[in-house]
């Protein structure tokens, strides 16, 4: 059997599962979980980082996960002291994009109430 036909599973697994690559993924462990993608062969990055409950994918894109090959490439750049976006490849807290909007609305309502107390 050729090595290219084998898949590497870098995701976390139970302690009794024998896998030399287990836990070597580059997903942010607090905000996401590693899910293996089969068919990528004997190469690193054969996984995707899916956001945990309470977190969301931070980019406006048609996919909702962070690709493991991108994580591996950006981590490699980080190790070589090249510019890297590895720190941006994390899921954000769900609803974080709308917090600013709600906060501004509350401030605006309070200011409006101070200026025109009879309106509210």
C-alpha positions in Angstrom: 0.0 0.0 0.0 1.3 3.5 -0.9 1.6 6.1 1.8 -0.4 8.6 -0.4 -3.4 6.3 0.0 -3.4 6.5 3.8 -5.1 9.3 5.7 -3.5 11.0 8.7 -5.9 11.7 11.6 -4.4 14.6 13.6 -7.6 15.1 15.7 -7.9 14.3 19.3 -9.1 10.9 20.2 -9.6 8.6 23.2 -6.4 7.8 25.1 -6.6 4.1 24.2 -6.7 4.7 20.4 -3.2 4.1 19.0 -2.4 7.0 16.6 1.0 8.7 16.4 -0.5 11.9 15.0 -3.3 12.1 17.5 -3.7 15.7 18.9 -1.2 17.3 16.5 -3.9 19.5 14.9 -3.6 23.3 15.0 -7.2 24.2 15.8 -7.8 26.6 18.7 -8.8 24.1 21.4 -10.9 26.6 23.3 -13.2 27.8 20.5 -13.2 25.0 18.0 -12.9 21.2 17.6 -11.0 19.2 15.1 -13.0 17.0 12.6 -11.0 14.7 10.3 -11.5 15.0 6.5 -10.9 11.7 4.8 -9.3 11.4 1.4 -6.5 14.0 1.8 -3.8 11.4 1.9 -0.6 11.2 3.9 -0.2 14.9 4.5 -0.8 17.3 7.4 -3.9 19.4 7.5 -6.5 16.6 6.7 -9.0 18.1 9.1 -11.3 21.1 9.6 -11.8 23.2 12.7 -15.5 23.5 13.5 -16.6 26.1 16.0 -17.8 24.9 19.4 -21.3 25.8 20.7 -21.3 29.5 21.8 -18.7 30.4 19.1 -19.1 31.3 15.4 -17.1 31.3 12.2 -15.5 34.8 12.1 -15.5 35.5 8.4 -18.3 36.3 6.0 -17.8 33.3 3.7 -19.8 30.4 2.2 -18.0 27.9 4.4 -18.4 27.7 8.2 -15.2 26.0 9.3 -11.5 26.7 9.2 -9.5 24.4 6.9 -6.7 22.4 8.5 -4.4 22.9 5.5 -4.6 26.7 6.0 -3.9 26.3 9.7 -0.9 24.2 9.0 0.5 26.6 6.4 0.0 29.6 8.6 1.5 27.8 11.6 4.6 27.0 9.5 4.9 30.7 8.6 4.7 31.5 12.3 7.6 29.1 13.1 9.7 30.6 10.3 9.1 34.2 11.6 7.2 35.2 8.4 4.1 37.3 8.5 1.2 35.0 9.4 -2.6 35.1 10.0 -2.5 32.1 12.3 -3.8 34.2 15.3 -6.9 35.1 13.2 -7.9 31.5 12.5 -10.0 31.2 15.6 -13.8 31.2 16.1 -15.2 34.2 17.8 -17.8 34.4 20.6 -21.2 34.0 19.0 -23.0 37.4 18.6 -19.8 39.4 19.0 -20.4 41.2 15.7 -23.8 42.5 16.9 -22.6 43.6 20.4 -21.2 46.9 19.1 -24.5 47.7 17.3 -26.6 47.0 20.4 -24.3 49.0 22.6 -24.4 52.0 20.3 -28.2 51.7 20.2 -28.4 51.9 24.0 -26.1 54.9 24.1 -28.1 56.6 21.4 -31.4 56.0 23.3 -29.9 57.3 26.6 -28.7 60.4 24.9 -32.0 60.9 23.2 -33.8 60.5 26.5 -31.5 63.2 28.1 -32.1 65.7 25.3 -35.8 65.0 24.9 -37.1 63.4 28.2 -40.7 63.6 27.1 -40.2 61.3 24.0 -39.3 58.1 25.9 
